[in-house]
């Protein structure tokens, strides 16, 4: 999930849960990154907890899971009333709930009341998501308290934690690594370097794959120097820190990216200087789900046109379709930038990327 974000740093043991559960978590681990990630994945994805998890803490996690199941049902009902590709992001809604619950906010027992803060009816039978600020205003009214900066930072951090490395999680299918280890940027295969277009996005992604780029959360195609890695470890102590040893062995001093960073890197590329300039050319710094929600043209994956340079998306992860049933994606820390087949990978939608010419 992805690139130079504000990345509010959290002391997870102190933030994740209300006081009682936080104490239990401290008893379970000493703030270890891998355990904290396991806890997050257990709450959001139902993965098993460590065998030595205290019973009281397991009960809390199961309680969160049951609430999330109700939220998923409510969100699905809402999204059925929305136009294709314009639905609520379930992970973000649940991240908001999780962070506010951990802060001690009194949340409604009926989760549909909570979910109602995130959408409005644009017509009698059609719903539409509200902007983030409007959602926070609705929540402030519902909870009878403001959504403060600390809440927003915690929400952002939870969301990044649960969506940023979704690409390789649970995937046991085939993928193909690139054949080279190179750190040069190359526009020789571009059709028109003066514009940001679909064909050149596909060529850029293929070059990243052929060059054997690695994956580090929060990067977008620059060389992973020691100083950049140190910054990312500070910025994302969980998402990067838990993989530090692997990253140092495999990706240090090589070009790295995360999933949406592969797309943003192309958008931010200066073809004359061959440099990647953060937030250049009108492309903002957004995550995979935000990029999907911003798309004005999208559709179910089974309707994808055979057009290289389209993006393919699943909740929390994005890749670049290069045509003929193949995708280039920054899959995860241990895989790097790889080539996969379109079918059987779990993609749910395709989209035209904002700020790219189609």
Secondary structure, 3 states (H helix, E strand, C coil): CCCCCCCCCCCHHHHCCCHHHHHHHHHHCCCCHHHHHHHHHHHHHCCCCCCCCCHHHHHHHHHHHHHHHHHHHHHHHHHCCCCCCCCCCHHHHHHHHHHHHHCCCCCCCCHHHHHHHHEEECCCCCEEECCHHHHHHHHHHHHCCCCCHHHHHHHHHHHHHHHCCCCCCCCCCCCEECCCCCCCCCCCCCCCCCCCEHHHHHHHHHHHHHCCCEECCCCEEEECCHHHHHHHHHHCCCCCHHHHHHHHHHCCCCEEECHHHHHHHHHCEECCCCEECCCCCCCCCCCHHHHHHHCCCEEEHHHCCCCCCCEEEECCEEEEEEECCEEEEEEECCCEEEEEECCCCCCCEEECCCCCEC
